[in-house]
């Protein structure tokens, strides 16, 4: 609270004495926040509310003794609380107009009886007690510049003795620090919405008003003059000792219908001052009115005649054509160009948003290329006719300007990207050829999307850009506050993400990672972690060298920094170049080092051990993203990552298991990893986690088994550890296609072993697989048909498929184009054809012809599989001859037709062989 009152609150600066709080929107907002905090304090923190202050808070009150009722002892005009401290002193004492309060509980009660006067009471209390924390807790807790060590001293004291009062003091200090941060955050948001004036913009505004002032009934003002003719080099006319308070100049304005107005123009806005003191030429600087955003708005409120005559002027003060707002105001920055736009738009919000926002990166136009034609062309010293003429000329020029903007955007963004991309490709071409990825859409350099206009952008876009400006120019405290304020926005929204990038915020955030201040680093990483979900942001972070800095942070002793850096790397390393950067700068070795967590098996870990577990989780997340590269997989293995992953695989926490198993299933595509998974006894834990309630974890476990079960010993281990039944159960979850593809793949590979097929038959897996032959994506069908092809090696299973009506959908799949699916379906159909009854169904469905046509398929694997499938058809000819003599006419007819087809097939084969 002391920091807020010192740095953020607005105090009167004139005259002698301690000064008073100005009644400004910012101060009113801060007072209301403090009142809200104090009013509910005794409900939320009853023990701390009873704490007796070191010294009473004392101020002059406007409350009458009559407002105090129950709970107070009233004697004449003296009021004291019934609650006393240990020395018998009342916690609240009112004598005459002076009130003394010694606890938060009494402060809460006082505000409740003050009703509508609570704002004035809070103001009077804070004015009389500029650093209230000193009186509440003692001088050791006063607000200091630089590093505040009071909390560390208090913590040491708590450790040394068991005094409960010391512990309460620490809690109160923490609560007040939390309130301080909340108030600073609130004040920063409030300031970011304010319009700041500059000497140049004030000068332009005054010159323009002078242009329409003078004698005559139709002029807007009789006169408008500066109090000083001397202008400093910075454009200000206020004396230097007033410039430090943001004051720019002082004006004497004579409207037609009021007395002369003495006006102060400051960076915060325009307000009425006390005028010239009698018998002196000095100005009374004290503010006597509200603050207005500009001079015109001030005069409109003070002079009806000004407003009336202004409406008669041919020059457009307030209305701007829509196309000008879209194309002009977004480019001009008042602070840089010295031009005021406040006459164009009577909406304060729109003026702020258009005037203060820099051009977005999607339209990178230099402001010098597109000056404000409104001010440049009107000729401030010229006539009204000249002004009208130039406005007309501007409208004619504007469409050409818009085309130039679009062209400049394409040239400026395209040429820079082309040059940087060319350099990268020349230096990294050979290495890229060896990279592999399972995210093909992420690995391609995506073209940047440009925004054609900014009229539909929400207010958050401009507010965030304002905060980034504070990041660029603020001190350490302001930087931390700006970072906290930025996190209050929904950074998951693309608009907020691009707002940070477009104003150069990514450069600032990455630069903050190179500072020595831990708080700034943490704040920056928290924001980068959120916005790096955006693919464009990811690439920009990589281009700016952010990954290299994050890799270095992994060596930091601060555990929070390690976690945030690893999580951000996990988000950014979603494309080849980023993954390669992490590896080349030693990131893989450092990330593997994060996995070494000795606290994993503890039943009741301490907070420090819990943080170690979190570090390991974040490291696993980053390795998961990096493991999509073949070279990174090898780097993880060489760094000793496999045994550490095996250790983490025993964790009971799903949040830990998901990235660990995700990394393992990515790496399981390499033979060395499949061998390690088997030898490190990870199969047991993979099988165990198939029964997890988390479907993502189930999917990754099934996928890992799918890749590892090519090995016979691994298939036996899956069965021995009871993994077949969970796989069979997961087949019923047909809504999650990714999970279904992984499970069916694992069943397919496990079915290569006959013992596993027997188990699958017991679990009714074959019937379920037949039901999945229709209305499924190809990646599921490939695995389903592959599993059925393995199961069909046993006659009993071929009969099950026939009884479940599985042969027709299998034959239908012969007409597909997917190579892997055709290889598997020809194998399954060929295996089914070994049974004469199945053969007749295949023949009736024209399956033999379809198999024959696949011999012309361009893929050798499909040709070979089709040829093997045709063999059982020919071998069944003898059995079919016996069926021709059957007493069943339908069976006779089917067998005869099947033999005829086989004969044609044999003749065609002989013809193809011998010509």
Buried (B, 14 or more C-beta within 10 A) or exposed (E): BBBBBEBBBBBBBBEEEEEBBBBBEBBBBBBBBBBEBBBEBBEEBEEBBBBBBBBBBBBEBEBEBEBBEEEBEEEEEEBBBEBEEEEEBBBBBBEEEEBBBBBBBBBBBBBEBBEEBBBBBBBBBBBBBBBBBBBBBBEBBBBEEEEBEBEEEBEEBBEEEEEEEBBBBBBBBEBBBEBBBBBBBBBBBBBBBBBBBBBBBBBBBBEBBBBBBEEEEEBBBBBBBBBBEEEBEEBBBBBEEBBEBBBBBBBBBBBBEBEBBBBBBBBBBBBBBBBBEEEEEEBBBBBEBBBBBBBBBBBBEBBEBBBEBBEEBEBBBBEBBEEBBBBBBBBBBBBEBBBBBBBBBBEBEBBBBBBBBBBBBBBBBEBEEBBBBBBEBBEEEEEEEEBBBBBEEBEEEBEEBBEEBEEBBEEBBEEEBEEEEEEBEEEBEEEEEEBEBEEEEBBEEEEBEBBEBBEEBEEBBBBBBBBBBBBBEBEEBBBBBBBBBBBEBEBEBBBBBBBBBBBBBBBBBBBBBEEEEEBBBBBBBBBBBBBBBBBBBBBBBBBBBBBBBBBBBBEEEEBBBBBBBBBBBBBBBBBBBBBBBBBBBBBBBBBBBBBBBEBBEEEEBEEEBEBBBBBBBBBBBBBBBBBBBBBBBBBBBEBBBBEBBBBBBBBEEBBBBBBBBBBBBBBBBBEEBBBBBBEBEBBBBBBBBBBBEBBBBBBBBBBBBBBBBEBEEBBBBBBEBBBBBBBBBBBEBBEBEBBBBBBBBBBBBBBBBEEBBBBBBEBEBBBBBBBBBEEBEBBBBBBBBBBBBBBBBBEEBBBBBBEBEBBBBBBBBBEEEBBBBBBBBBBBBBBBBBBBBBBBBBBBBEBBBBBBEBBEBEEEEBBEBBBBBBEBBBEBBEBBEEBBEEEEEEBBEBBBBBBEBBEEBBEEBEEEEEE
